[in-house]
Amino acid sequence: MSNEPTHAPIAPADDPSVPLSVHDLTVAYHRKPVIWDVGFDAAPGQLIGVVGPNGAGKSTLLKAILGLTPRASGRVHVFGKPYDENRGRVGYVPQRESVDWDFPIDALDVVTMGLYHEIGWMKRPGAEHRKRAMAALERVGMADLAGRQISQLSGGQQQRTFLARALVQDADLYFMDEPFAAVDASTEAAIVELLRDMRAQGKTALVVHHDLQTTPDYFDSVLLLNMRVVAYGPVAEVFTPANLQKTYGGRLTLLDEATEAMRRRERAL
């Protein structure tokens, strides 16, 4: 089968109109590739689902883009600049399981942390900062629980709190790592409504998602990932049985090919 992406990146990396441009991104752990030569451009005002089997590198892709995981190669541009120069325009919702929910902090404090890039880490948030944090909590239906310790929140409430933290940043590009995982139906509906509001405001969101049934309903475009980009583009064109078979059926073959390619690259250096 062909492992080339359906839609290769076409915009120059320094194009300020492109929210996200990823070129030739590779991440390896102990010299074994996790994602390999990933490249795509995200269009403005798009909800983009990142879909693939367990172990396909979906979370790793987000973390590598955000500089949370070292890259073996490749480059990432946000609105025409390297990510580090434009991180203020980016919001991030991590996997809920990756957070220490026993940390002694309440929901309002968690959301206020989203403003530390403008407050400064050594300064206390002011009344205006807390007002904005409360407004974000209200937007996700959590204003009544602003003073509750995060360990006392349900899974859905914890997820809404982290969504509020991302919202208060008023970013232009959002990354969300499985925001729908293990949440109740009302929280899922609230997240969908929030994503659509973001899209209406011209914002772009890249969302790791695991539910194939809801993918066509929730997203405008889809990135099918199995270590490499199997296919990328509008849901109507890309989310097909043939592409899903390629995405979910060839993991071992892709791993062998990528590992051998990395060895060839090392020998050539």
C-alpha positions in Angstrom: 0.0 0.0 0.0 1.1 3.6 -0.5 2.0 5.5 2.7 2.2 8.9 1.1 -0.1 11.6 2.5 -3.2 12.3 0.4 -2.6 16.1 0.7 1.0 17.1 1.1 1.8 20.5 2.5 1.6 23.2 -0.2 2.0 26.5 1.7 5.4 28.1 2.5 6.3 27.6 6.1 6.5 31.4 6.7 3.0 32.1 5.4 1.3 34.1 8.2 -2.2 33.1 7.0 -1.6 29.4 7.8 -2.3 28.6 11.4 -0.1 25.5 11.5 2.4 24.2 9.0 4.2 20.9 9.9 7.1 19.7 7.7 8.9 16.3 7.8 8.3 15.9 11.5 9.9 12.7 13.0 10.0 11.7 16.7 11.9 8.6 17.9 12.2 7.0 21.3 15.3 4.9 21.8 16.0 5.2 18.1 12.6 3.7 17.2 10.3 6.1 15.3 7.0 7.0 16.9 5.9 9.4 14.1 7.7 9.5 10.8 8.0 12.4 8.2 4.6 13.9 9.2 3.7 16.9 7.1 0.5 18.9 6.7 -1.0 22.4 6.7 -4.0 23.4 8.8 -6.4 25.9 7.3 -7.9 28.8 9.3 -11.3 28.2 10.9 -11.1 24.5 10.7 -11.9 21.7 13.2 -9.4 19.0 12.4 -9.7 15.5 13.9 -6.5 13.5 14.4 -7.6 9.8 14.1 -5.7 6.6 14.3 -5.1 3.4 16.3 -3.7 3.2 19.8 0.1 3.7 19.6 -0.2 5.5 16.2 1.5 8.6 17.6 -1.5 11.0 17.9 -0.6 12.4 21.3 3.1 12.4 20.4 2.3 14.5 17.4 0.7 17.2 19.5 3.5 17.2 22.0 6.1 17.4 19.4 4.4 20.3 17.7 4.3 22.1 21.1 7.9 21.3 21.9 6.9 19.1 24.8 8.6 16.1 23.2 12.0 16.3 21.4 11.9 16.1 17.6 14.4 14.0 15.7 13.8 16.2 12.6 11.3 18.5 11.0 10.0 22.0 11.6 6.8 23.5 12.9 5.5 27.0 12.1 2.5 28.8 13.7 1.1 31.6 11.7 4.3 31.8 9.7 6.8 31.8 12.6 8.5 29.0 14.6 6.3 27.8 17.4 8.4 29.4 20.2 7.9 32.8 18.6 4.2 32.5 18.5 3.3 30.3 21.5 1.0 33.1 22.8 -1.4 32.4 20.0 -1.7 28.7 21.0 -4.0 27.0 23.6 -3.5 23.4 24.8 -5.8 20.9 26.5 -3.8 17.8 27.6 -5.1 14.3 28.2 -6.9 14.4 31.5 -5.0 11.3 32.7 -1.7 13.2 32.4 -2.7 15.7 35.1 -2.1 15.4 38.8 -5.6 16.0 40.0 -4.6 15.6 43.7 -2.7 18.9 43.5 -4.3 21.3 46.1 -5.8 23.9 43.8 -9.4 24.9 42.9 -11.0 25.2 39.5 -10.7 29.0 39.3 -6.9 28.8 40.0 -6.5 26.2 37.3 -8.2 28.5 34.8 -6.2 31.5 35.9 -3.0 29.6 35.2 -3.9 30.0 31.5 -3.1 33.7 31.9 0.4 33.3 33.4 2.0 34.1 30.0 0.7 37.7 30.5 0.6 37.9 34.3 4.2 36.5 34.8 5.1 33.5 36.9 6.3 35.5 39.9 3.3 37.8 40.1 -0.2 37.2 41.6 -3.2 37.5 39.3 -5.3 40.6 39.7 -9.0 41.1 39.9 -9.3 41.5 36.1 -7.5 38.2 35.5 -9.8 36.3 37.9 -12.8 38.0 36.3 -11.7 36.6 32.9 -11.1 33.2 34.4 -14.6 33.2 35.9 -16.1 34.2 32.6 -14.3 31.2 31.0 -15.7 28.9 33.7 -19.2 30.2 33.1 -18.8 29.6 29.4 -18.2 25.9 30.1 -20.9 25.6 32.7 -18.5 25.5 35.7 -19.0 28.9 37.4 -20.8 27.4 40.4 -17.8 25.1 41.0 -15.1 27.7 40.7 -14.0 27.2 44.4 -14.1 23.5 44.4 -10.8 21.5 44.7 -10.0 19.8 41.4 -9.7 16.4 43.1 -13.4 16.7 44.1 -14.5 17.3 40.5 -16.0 14.6 38.3 -14.1 13.5 35.1 -16.4 15.7 33.0 -16.0 18.7 35.3 -12.2 18.3 35.2 -12.3 18.3 31.5 -14.5 21.4 31.4 -12.0 23.1 33.7 -9.1 22.5 31.4 -11.2 23.7 28.4 -11.8 26.9 30.3 -8.1 27.3 31.0 -7.5 27.1 27.2 -10.4 29.4 26.5 -9.1 32.1 28.8 -6.0 32.3 26.7 -8.1 33.6 23.8 -5.8 31.7 21.4 -6.1 31.4 17.7 -4.9 27.8 17.4 -5.9 25.1 19.8 -4.6 21.6 20.5 -6.8 19.2 22.3 -5.7 15.7 23.3 -8.8 13.4 23.5 -11.1 16.0 25.1 -14.1 13.6 24.7 -12.5 10.6 26.5 -14.5 9.3 29.4 -16.9 12.3 29.7 -20.6 12.2 30.1 -23.0 13.1 27.2 -23.7 16.6 28.4 -20.0 17.4 28.6 -19.4 16.0 25.1 -22.2 18.1 23.8 -20.8 21.2 25.5 -17.3 20.5 24.0 -18.8 20.2 20.5 -20.7 23.5 20.9 -17.5 25.1 22.2 -15.5 23.9 19.2 -18.2 25.2 16.8 -18.1 28.6 18.5 -14.3 28.6 18.0 -14.7 27.8 14.4 -17.3 30.6 13.9 -14.7 33.0 15.3 -12.1 31.9 12.8 -10.1 29.8 15.2 -8.5 26.5 14.3 -8.5 23.4 16.5 -6.5 20.1 16.1 -8.3 17.5 18.2 -7.1 13.9 18.9 -10.2 11.8 18.7 -11.0 8.1 19.1 -14.6 7.7 18.1 -14.9 6.9 14.4 -18.7 7.2 14.4 -18.7 10.8 15.5 -15.7 12.0 13.5 -17.8 13.0 10.4 -20.2 15.0 12.6 -17.6 16.8 14.7 -14.8 17.8 12.2 -14.3 19.6 8.9 -11.1 17.8 8.1 -9.4 14.7 9.3 -5.7 13.6 9.7 -5.5 9.8 9.5 -2.3 8.9 11.3 -0.5 5.6 11.8 3.0 6.8 12.5 2.9 8.6 9.1 0.1 10.6 7.6 -2.0 8.0 5.8 -4.5 10.7 4.5 -5.4 14.3 5.2 -8.1 16.5 4.0 -11.8 17.2 4.1 -13.8 14.6 5.9 -16.0 13.9 2.9 -13.0 13.1 0.8 -10.6 11.4 3.2 -12.7 9.6 5.8 -13.4 6.6 3.6 -13.4 2.8 4.3 -10.3 2.4 2.1 -8.3 5.0 4.0 -9.5 3.6 7.4 -8.3 0.2 6.4 -4.9 1.6 5.6 -4.8 3.5 8.9 -5.8 0.7 11.1 -4.5 -2.3 9.2 -0.8 -1.7 8.6 0.8 -0.8 11.8 3.6 -3.4 11.8 4.5 -2.8 8.2 4.8 0.9 8.8 7.0 0.4 11.9 9.3 -1.9 10.0 9.6 0.5 7.1 10.2 3.6 9.3 12.8 1.8 11.4 14.7 0.7 8.4 14.5 4.2 6.9 15.9 5.7 10.1 18.8 3.2 10.0 19.6 4.2 6.4 19.5 7.9 7.3 22.0 7.3 10.2 24.3 5.3 7.9 24.3 8.1 5.4 25.3 10.8 8.0 
